Structures are given as C-alpha cells and as structure tokens.
Amino acid sequence: MYSLLRESLAALPAAPIGASAGHRLRRRRLQWPQVSRNVVALGFTSLFTDISSEMVSTVLPIYLVFYLRFTPLQFGFIDGLYQGVAALVRLAGGLVADRRGRHKEVAAAGYGLSAVSKLGLLAAGGAWGALAGALFFDRTGKGVRTAPRDALISLSTPRARLATAFGVHRALDTAGALLGPLMAFILLAQSSTAFDAIFVVSFCAALVGLGVLLLFVENREPVPEGQPALQAPRPAAISLGMAIRLLSEPRFCALVLAGGALGLATISDSFLYLGLQRRLAFSTGFFPLLYVATALCYFLLAVPAGRLADAFGRARTFVGGYLLLALVYLITLLPLAGSAGYAQLLIALGLFGAYYAATDGVLMALASTVLAPGLRGTGLALLTTVTSASRLLASILFGALWTWHGEQAAVTMFTVALAVAIALTTIALLRTERRQPLPAECL
C-alpha cells in the first residue's frame, strides 16, 4: 500500500503548476486539482486518521445515550468535552511548531497520541473514568496536530490557490469521514455491541495515517509571494503574548470574532443527528449512516467550494455556508413523518455537507492570507481554539436547553442565534475590508 501511495505522489508536481497552455488544455478534462505533493500526502494522512476517529465519534452518541442511558444534558457535557478539549492544547501546538519550524514533527506527535488513545478506549470497557481519559487524550492529539498540519498546507501553497488546496485536503479528509462510519455500520450490523472491534480497527487505521505522515510529508519553507498583513518575528521570540497580540490586527481579529460568534450558535453534529433519529424513529443501527451521507456531500463539494472561494470570494463563500446551516435548522423544525420526512432528512444532510464544504477549509484560507509564514501555525491555532471553545459552550448550552425545554425549543433558539451571528459576521467582515482592504484574490 505504501509503495502504491509513493508512486501516486511521485506522479504529482513538486509545486503547483501555473496556467501554461498545456495546463489549460488539461483543465478541460475532469481531473483532480494539481496541488503540492505535501498537500496530497497530508490529505491521505487525514483520510486514514478520520477513518479511525469517525468510527469512534459516530458510535459515541448511541453508546452513551442508548447503551449507557445518558440524559441529553449529560451527553452535552461529554460531547462538549469531545469537541472542545482540542481547544485547550491547539494554541500550544501552533506555538511550538512555529518556534522550532518543525510543523511535521509536532503534527506527528498529535497523530501518535490519538492513535494510542484508541487502545485506551479498548482497555476502558465500561469504566467511566478510563473512557473519559481515553477521549481526553484522543482530543488532545487532535488539538496538537491541527494547526501544524494546516500551516504545512498553507506553506506548501501559493496565496491565490489556498482555498483550493484546503479543499483538496478536506476532500481527502472527508473521504475518511465517509469510510469510518460505513465501517462502524458494518461492524454494528454484525453485532449491536461490537464496540471492541470498532476500537481495534480504529487503532489500525490511525497507525496507517501516522505512517503516511512520517514517510511522505516534508517540512516546507514558505512560498515567497508578496507581503502579508502580519510580519513574523524571529522564531525564538514567538510567545503566548505575541499570539494574543495577533488580535490587534483588524482583519485577523474579525475572523476570530466571526468564528467565535458562529460557533456559539452551532448545534453539534451529534445533537442534530440524535434529534433527527428520535423524530423519525428509525433503528439506531442506521445512525452511523447519517454521518456517511453528510460526509459524502462534503467530499463531493469540498474541492468545488474551494475553487469557488478562490475565484469569487472566500468571505462570501464562508458566510454563504452558514446560510446553508440555517436552512438545515429550519428543515429540522418542520414536521418529520413518513416518506416526506425521509426526503427532508436527505435534503438536510445534503445541505449540512455543503455547509462544511463552504466553511471549514475556507476559514483557514482566509486566515492564511493575513498571517505571516512564521506566525501561520500560531495564528491558525488561535483561530481554531476560539471556534472550538465556542462550540464546546454551545454543545453544553444546547444539551441544557433540550433537557429543560425540549428539542424543538432548543433548535428554535439556536436558529435565532445563528441568524444574528451571521448578520454580525457579515457586518464585521465588510467593515474590516473597508478599513484595510484584503488582497484582491480574497474578496
């Protein structure tokens, strides 16, 4: 398998190819976008890692709610922990990677920690403390690896094609998110309590992803293109205080505030899927397929969304993605019953995948245009820390609202909050652009 992967990577160009005549002719055919080999290798790393992590995350709701009988409020705390622990160490991972210039090595430490945590899940059994500890280490690994990985993608890509490169990576990443739930579904179809088997397969997939990273990914010097808004200091001078001072730059601060505000109004995937399952009352064995449907749409739309963002505007594409999420909320508020209910379910899952395609990598591309290469990991880590922390709070709040007022009221409140957050985000981004215009390719 490694030899096949090596051959496929060797066939790729070492750097993105310009718009030569031959390239324009090739673009007439349907083909994968030509991006750096580093981006593709990181994509395959994320593919196998996501197979591993999604096998666990897709069975976690039914394991805790249906098997261990947790209340929505209890699950909200666990889901918030699962989603938000990464935020606690994400900034540290970015700082260390920038100070030492070793983004690959820091990312590898995070991937390795997540892989080992799968053995912890296997050993934990039904012990609550051990289970929580294994999940904590899994999310810690995710937090450590995310910013260095995204920094490597941006450092391996010309400025004008950042969203496309992130789209390619997210497409491969989402292929893993598609395969992981399918594998979990197959194992649960054999036995409704096949959690040990899921954890073993998850560990093996995580090891493959770590191997791809170690064998094929290289640390990269930044692509020299113009001057970003924020200039980097000497690596040894990078500190937590300097990371906080990044917020004094209006464009970056606007992105951080937008990510935080929208995160506070975002219902977690698990809660959305639990609500859909309860209202349609389909078998819990089919629960992982909800993740599969969303991941399939994300996979199909990630690259087109990245190209759209590079061509017509990253900020516009990002806001448009959250408008799609608002439509998902509205669909979940409609009555769901019979065949019409399943049609609404499919539409909601399709829009949910499109929302991810239009926002996830696009936000990283937006931030990369205003961060100097030497601060890339730190800045991206700060941004994702804020968004992850806000989603942690949102998950806990949604669980409390569901427990106290019911699912319908909770979704309604979050729909209103999301509409307000979208409006404020749009105003903030537009005002910032008027004060200090972004480069033309980012508008």
N, C-alpha and C positions, 0 to 999 in steps of 0.2 A: 504493500500500500504506500509506504514511504517513497519507494522508487517511482511509482506512478505519479505521485504528487510532485516529486522533484522534476520529472520530465515535463509535467504540465507547467510548472513555474518557470523552468528554463526556457519554455517557448514564449514567455511573456517578455516585453521590453523592459530593460532595466529602469527606464524612466518613461513618463507619459509622452506619447508621440504627438507632435504638432499637426497642424492641419495641412499636410502635404497633399499633393494631387492624388497620390496613391491612397492616402488615408481617406480622402473624400470619396474615392470610389468604393473603398471597403465599407464605408459607413452606409452605403446604400443597401447593404445586406444586413439582416438581423444578426448581431453579434454582441458578445459581452463587451462592455466598455473597456478600453485599453487604459489600465492604470498601473501603478508601480507594483512590482512583484511583492514588495513588502506589504502592500495593502491586501493583496490576494492571500498571502500567507497568514496574515493576521485574521483575514476572513475565515480561513479554514480552521485556525485555532479557535475562533469564536464558535464556529459551526459545531465542532466536537464538544466544546465546553457547554454550549447551550443544549445539546442533546442531553448531557449529564444533568445540568441544573433544571431544565424544564421537566425532565422525568420526575424530579422530586417536587418542584413547585406545583405541578399540575395535580398531583395526588395529595398534596398537603391540605387543601381545603376539605376534601371528603374524608381524609384521615382524621383531621381534628374535629370537624363538625359532625360527621355521621358515625365515625368509629369511636372517637373519644368523647363525643357529646358535648362539645364546647358551645357556649352561647355566642351569639353574634358579637357581644362586647368582648368576650374573652378572645374570640378569633381576631377581632380588630386589633387587640394588643399584640398578638402573635404575628399577624400579617404586617402590622406596623414595624415590629422588630425585624421581620424578614426583609422588608423593603428598605428600612431606614438605618440598620446597623452599618451598612456600607458607607453611609454619610459620615460616620464618626472617624473613619480612617482614610477616606478618599483624599482629603487635603494633604495628609501626611505622605501618601504615596506619590502625589504630584510634586510635593516639595523635595522629597528625596531624589526622585528621578531627575528633576531639573538641576539640583545642586551637584549631582555626580555625573550628569549626562549619560546615565545608563538606564534608559527607559525600558529596554528589553529585559534586563535583569530584575528590575523592580516588578514589572508585569509578570515575569516568570514566578516570582515569589508568591504573588497573589493567586495565580493559577494553581500552583502546587498546594497552597493552603486549602483552596476549595476542593481539590481532588482528595486530599487526606480526610477532609470533613465527611466525605461520603462513607468512609469506613466507620467514622464516629456514629453516623446515623444507623448503620448496620448493627453496631455494638450497643446502641442505646436501648433498642427494643421499645418497651412502653414506658421507660423511666422518663418522667417529665424533665428533670434537671439535665440529664445527659442529652436528651433530644434538643432542648433549648441551647445547650452548649455547642452541639454539632452545628446547628443552624447559625449560631453566632459566628463560628469560625468560617463557615461557608460564605456568609455575607461579608465578613472581614476580608477574605480573599478577594471577593468581587470588588470591594472598595479599594483595595491596594492596586489592583490591576487596571481598573477602568481608565483613569487619567493618563498613565504612561502609554497605554495602548492607543488611546485617541490622539495623544501627542505624536506618537510614531506615525499614525495615519496622516496627520496634517503636515508633519515634517517631510513626508515622502511624496507630497502632492503639490503641484503648482496652485497658486492662490485662486485662479479662475475656475478650477475644477474641484474645489474642496467638497462641495455638496455631492457631486457625482462620486468621488472617492468614498465618502462616508456612506453613500447609497449602496455602492458595491459591497462594502464591508457589512452593512446592516442586512443586505440581502442574503449573504452567506451566513451571517449570524442567525437570521430568521429561518434559514433552512434547517438549522439545528433546532430552533424552537418549534419547527414543524415536525421534525422526526422524533424529538423527545416525547411529546405527548402521544404520538402514534405507538411508540414502543411501550409506553406505560399502559396504553389502552389494550394492547395485545397481551401484555402480562396480566393485567387485571381481568381480561376476558377468560384467561386460563384459570385464575383463582382470584376471588374478590379480596383476598388478604395477602396477595403476593408482594408485599412491601419489601421484604428482604431481597427478593430477586431484583426488584427495581433499584435498590441501593447498590447491589453488586454491579449491575450493568452500567449504572450511572458512574461508578468509580472507574470502570474500564474506559468509558468514553472520555472522562476527564483526563486520564493518563495519555490518551492519544492526542488530545488537544495540546497538552503540555509538551509532548514530543515534537509536534509541528512547530510550535513556537521556538523551541531550543534549536531545532535543526535548520529552519528556513528563514527566520526573521533576523534582520540586522539592525543595529543602531544606525541612525541616519543623521547626517548634517542637514541643516535647513536648506530648502530650495531658495536661492537668492533672488528675490523679486520685490523690489520697492521697499518702502519703509512702513512698517505697521504703526498704529497709533501709539502703542506702548513699547518703549525700548527696554531691553533686558539689561540688568546689571551683571557684574561678574558672577559666575555660578556660586562661588563661596559666600556671596553676600545675600543670597536668596534666603528669606526667613518668613516666619509666620506673619510678622508685622508687615513685611513687604507684600505678602499675599493679600492682606486686608486692605492695604493702600491701593490695590488694583481697583477697588470700588470707587476711587476718586475720578476715574476715567468715565465720562458720561455714557459713552456707548456700551462699555462693558457693564457698568452699573445698571443700565436699563435692561440688559439681557438677564442679569441676575435677579432683578426685581420682577421681571416678567416670568421667569422660570419659577420663582417662589410663589407668586400670586396664583399662577395657573396650577401649580402643584397642590396648593391648598384646596382647590376646587375640583380635584381629580379623584374620582372613585377608583379604587384599585381593581385590577382585572378580576381578582378572586371574588370580590363582593358583587361585581356586575354579573359574573357567571353564576354565583350562588343564587342571586335574585332571579335570573332567567330560568335556572333549573327548578326552583321552587314554584314559580308561576306556571311553567309548562308541565311540571311534574313528570319529567322523563327520568329514566333509570340513571342512577349515579354512575353506573359503569360507562355511560357515554360522556361523562363530564369532561374527560381529557380532550374529547373531540372539539369542544368549544375553543380550546387553545389552538388546536390544529387549524380550524377554519380561520381564526384571526391571523395566525402565523402565515398561512398560505397567501392571504391577501396582502399582508405586509411584504412577504417575499416577492410577490409579483409586482408590487408598486414601489419598492424601495429605490431601485435604480431610476425609473421614470420620474419619481418625485425629486430625486437629487438633480437630475438633468433639468427638470422644470425650475427648480430653485436657482440653479446656476444661470439659467437663461433669462428668467423673468422676475426673479426676486426672491431671496431667501427669507426676508422678513415677511413678505406677503404669503409665501408658502407656509411658513410656520404658523401664522395667525389662521390661515385657512384650515390647517389641520385641526386646530382646536374648535373651529366652527363645525367640523365633521363630528368631533366628540360630543358637542352639544346636541347634534341630531341623534346620536346614539342614546343619550339620556332621554330625549323626547320619545324615542321609539319604546324605550323600556317603561315609560309611563303609560303607554297605550295598553288597552286590554289585550292579553295574550291568551288565545284559546284556539284549539283545533288546527286545521291546516293553515289558516291565516296567521295564527300565532307562530308557527314554524317558519313561514315566509318572512314575518317580521324579524324573527331570530336571525335568519340568514342575512338579511339586509343590515341588521345591527352589527353582526360580526364582520361583514364586509367593510362597513364604514369605520369600524374600530381598527381594522388592519390598515386602512387608508390614513387614519389619524396618526398611527405610529409612523408610517412611511413619510408623512409630511412634516413631522416634528422632531423625531429622535436625532437622526444624523444632521438634519438641517440646523438645529440649535448649535451643535458642535461646530459646524462650518461657519455659522455667524460669529461665534466667539473667536474662532481661529483667525479671522481677518483682522481683529483688533488686538491680538496678543503677539508680542514678540516671540521668536522661536525659543529663546532662553526662558521664557515665562509660560510657555504653552501648557506644559503639564500642570503647573501650579494654578493657572487661571481656569483651565477646564475642570480641574479638581474642585476649585472653589464654586464654580457654577453648578456642577453636579451635586456637590454637598448641599447647597441651598435647596435645590429642587428635590433631592431625596429626603431631606429633613422635613420639608413641607408636605411631602406625600406621606411620610410617617404620621405626622399630625392629622392629616386628612383621613387616613385609614382608621385611626383611633376615634376621631370625631364621628365618622360615618357609622362605625360599629355602635357607638353610644346612641346616636340618633335612631338607628334601626331598632336597638333594644328598647328604647324608651318610647318612640313614637311610631315605629313600623317602617317597613322598607319604602313604601310609597312616599311618605313624608320626607324620609332621608334623601331619596333621589330628587324630589322636588326642590328641597333646599340647596342641594349641590348644583342643580341645574341653574338656579337663580345666581348662585355664587359664581359659577363658571361664566355666565353671560357678563357679569360685572367685571370679572378678571380679564376677559377678552377685550372689553371696551377700554379698560385702563391700560392694558398691554399695548393696544394699538396706538393710543394717545401718547404713551411714553416713548415708543419707538419712533413715531413720527416727529415728536418734539426734539428728540435727541438728534435725529437726522438733520433737522433744520439748523440746530446749533452747531453741529460739527458733522458734515456730510460723510457718509460711509463711501468707500470706493465704489465706482460705478457698477462693477460687476456684482455688488452685494445688494443693490437697491431693488 
